[in-house]
Amino acid sequence: MRHALTAILAAASLSSIAAAQTEPTAPAPAPAPIAAPQSAIGATIAKDMDGLMTLYRDLHANPELSEQEVNTAAKLAKRLKAMKFDVTEKVGGTGVVAVMKNGSGPVLLIRADMDGLPVVEQTGLPFASKVRTKTPEGVETGVMHACGHDTHMTAFIETAKLLAAAKDDWKGTLVMILQPAEEVGRGARLMLEDGLYTRFPKPTHAIAFHDAANLEAGKIGYTPGYALANVDSVDILVRGVGGHGAYPQTTKDPIVLGSRIVGALQTLVSREQEPSDPAVVTVGSFQGGAKHNIIPDEAKLLLTIRSYSDETRAKLIEGIKRIARGEAIAAGVPDDRMPVVTVKDEFTPSTYNPPEFAEQMAGVLRGHFPQGQVVKTPAVMGGEDFGRFYRADKAINSFIFWVGGVPADKMAAAQAGQATLPSLHSPFWAPQADKVIGSASEAMTVLALDILKKG
């Protein structure tokens, strides 16, 4: 295709001139309000939308859990091969890397994640997932794309198609990756460890998007600086001395001690953390005991810890260890029965958009989309392992943005206090997929063409 996108724009401009030249001179009635003009890229996506929705429905109905994305990866790799990408499968497990070289220039990584969640879908959609499987822990569950990764993959495929068809309009190298295991926080790490930056062209730029359950469908949100949080899982094994519930004086009750620890942990954020540096310490599970009249030997607390900077992360973890031990000492627990604090090896690192690059990319988007469609959004305490691609080399210009998925009427009802919106990971989350896919694929294509522009 010879200068495909610019040719379409030029043709549209010539049509407008011709129409103006033949327009009668008599006064015309005031025109009715019209929708914002559609860009050439947007028009192409609109023509492709029926096929894109077919792909989306297939992906939605057939989700696969983290590190099990075998069929998903295979069907999308086939599409990328048909577009003449150089495709490598099974990178970091089930990951896919598709490379298209188009002369010298920047190397742009575009990423989509593939995995579903162990959630039983309750959206009522005609193409709702009915998949059932077992988790690695052996728990039988339904599987659902409750985080919108099906929209991510569909927009990714359309972006690949648009850029492959418009090679005359850009120069450089595309490295498009389908990443496994985002939901468990290790897919990016697995791909990097399998040579993503050594076996394939190393990126100078990286972009991705995530659908949003708090933005109107089609709107684009961006956050300079920290956009998503460090996510740590921490276990505290509270050890005591068990005994009969009728004779508590003969015991060191781990349930009472665990309760003290839960209360004291709240001071890590409320009394030790700088208020302008957000952090979260949540105890999500308190397990202990098996019978009314038995004081157990042990209780267990399961925590999630959220932070932005690595310094705050380290401070919170050390604070948890200090509080657990201090409360145990205050309770008279023997030294050989001190609590055991375990920080899980796999953590999701915070995602950082270098501010200058983020504002540059937002400017590109604002210059393309209608006024008000691109908005600055606050950082969130959710996690996203896209941040690892930047952390692996901070010379990379990295940018992740949001695309809203909430239908306009539901957003209006929620803002009026007449309805509540389901969040990501909810069994009821059903984004307005055509709006997400359309805006996201257009935004990623526009950003790619800017990053890889000639001249």
C-alpha angles and dihedrals in degrees: 000000000000112000087326101181097039090047091056091049092049092050091051090051093050091050090055092051092050091050091051092051093056097042114120117247094227114106112269126213116264109278121245116249111275133199120262110280114266118238121236089251091049091050091053091049090049090055090050095046099098090057092043092053090050089055091045093052091049092051091045094051093047109045123165129205125247114298089007096083093121100130093038092053093046096051093047094044088055091056092049091051090053088056089057097253117149098244128199118185133198095037108160090356109307099001123129127213118194118187128192117181117200107170131295120326142084122344111230122196115201116187138195126177122226112194130107129209135250092254130128105232117236102170095111091225114156088235095043117149116265093176117134127186143144124269119231085262090059097252114143111230147154118255125224140168088237092154097053099249087142089066090047093055094045093051089045091056092049091048090052091050094049094048094045089053093049102050090135088066100056142039130207136046131311118208106185115185134191105205127205129210102022091144092061093043099240109087096092091047092050092052093047091049089051091060105270090152096036107036092043135037109291112239126243089189135026130192136178139154137214128205114243130219094199101052129078112259112277096015116126122221129190136181124201115216119003108016102166133019143252106257120204130176114211129186122202116196104200109203125196140149113276131214147131117330089226092060106043091156088074092057143063099226112220092192093059090043091048090052091053090050091051091053095045092049089067090068091065089076102024098046109016105036124083103247092226091057105067122217138166131208111182127176103211099176137026113188125181144130134015107216139040097244102037124090104210129225093233145022129189132218122196116201139185116208123198127190141142108219124052089232092059090045091055091046093053094048093049090047091054091052092047095049094046092051094041094052090047091052090049089052092053096246112166116255092246089057099053116141118272114226115198122188109202113243095229113069132162110238122221118268116235128193108200098238099227092049092044092055090046091053091045088053091054090051093046089051091055107037128060118275113281097021094100115058137172112244132194122255117264135214093234119111132238124173093212083097090075092071090062094040090055089063119004091197086078116100101229130186133174120179139181129244116198120236104181114113112242095243093051091047090051091049091050092048089051091053092246098114143018123230124230114239130226110286090032117131085229098054109122112159122203088260101193091055093048094046094044097049094040097049091045092048094048092047092049092048092047092051090050094048093045097037120144123242 
